[in-house]
Amino acid sequence: MRYVWRRLTGRCTKCGQRLNGHQATSERVLEINSRATHLVEALGRSPFAQNCSKCSRIVFEGEPGFVQRYLLVDIL
């Protein structure tokens, strides 16, 4: 149901961000900064960031669409 709702409202089906191409760059930067600020307050540290694999927008740790990628595996 979440997938259908995101398709109907014009959002990415993976991370849920708006897919408006006409959003001004300054508005986009302000949105990213406010999301990061809220996550810094919640986590107590700077959140990890990555790009959504579907829409290539920035996704922070703790938001939908963030995938934990472990590059190093400890084998003991």
Buried (B, 14 or more C-beta within 10 A) or exposed (E): EEEEEBEEEEBBBBBBBBBEEEEEEEEBEEBBEEBBEEBEEEEEEEBBBBEBEEBEBBBBBEBEBBEEEEEEEEEE
